[in-house]
């Protein structure tokens, strides 16, 4: 299983992520001499938004990078489950200005082996392992608002793409590719707890736009070919949440510890004919059954 099999939606997200960074390059150079968040800016009185950003050590441009470890639990009720541990990395870019504008772009990739517990078409039980990788990219935009003159509350919306490649090993195994496009809508908060520590929350609802499940059934039986099932808008939804604990390490480096959870629930996909014999009056229909996914873990990111 190679990265070359990732579909074109993944490359669109990479391009959007790079575009977001390139848009900000001119202002990166324009503000290269900008003072540190904890340094006094002479001859310029700080308004309330400036003061809050200084108090929390928020620079105009921030880059984060670090490892991710998580538990992944996928279920097709009464049919099968896949569960296990994934590991990977995340890169995040965040932009904020004194007028309250917020832009954020992030990319997370994880991989690992999961335990499969299901069965064959004839009902014979099957327990095996799967080889998986999960890639998710998102772009968010929002407006910072002040609460009690010291807490940032940021409503946001954006666009997200999720790609899961799942290869079931052993006899009867095959590869599945599952992709979602969605619109995240939510709120971020950030509060100064001490000069070296901030605490934030991230809560969002994911409005499902469209998806596709590509099942390479020909890996199990060459006569079956490849099955393409569309997942339509209104046939699924998701939610995400995280706690963002950010602290100053060695009086120099900001470290972000972020426990997170993500949940998706999907209805049956659109059915597609796999096999049809008019003479015998036989027809086989294939679809992606209703399913739900719970994904939770921990990110440890360093602000570069």
Secondary structure as GFF3:
##gff-version 3
##sequence-region A 1 304
A	DSSP	three_ten_helix	3	5	.	.	.	ID=ss1
A	DSSP	alpha_helix	8	23	.	.	.	ID=ss2
A	DSSP	alpha_helix	25	30	.	.	.	ID=ss3
A	DSSP	alpha_helix	48	55	.	.	.	ID=ss4
A	DSSP	beta_strand	61	76	.	.	.	ID=ss5
A	DSSP	beta_strand	80	96	.	.	.	ID=ss6
A	DSSP	beta_strand	101	119	.	.	.	ID=ss7
A	DSSP	beta_strand	125	147	.	.	.	ID=ss8
A	DSSP	beta_strand	151	168	.	.	.	ID=ss9
A	DSSP	beta_strand	175	194	.	.	.	ID=ss10
A	DSSP	beta_strand	197	216	.	.	.	ID=ss11
A	DSSP	three_ten_helix	217	219	.	.	.	ID=ss12
A	DSSP	beta_strand	227	231	.	.	.	ID=ss13
A	DSSP	beta_strand	236	249	.	.	.	ID=ss14
A	DSSP	beta_strand	253	266	.	.	.	ID=ss15
A	DSSP	beta_strand	272	277	.	.	.	ID=ss16
A	DSSP	beta_strand	282	286	.	.	.	ID=ss17
A	DSSP	beta_strand	291	303	.	.	.	ID=ss18
###
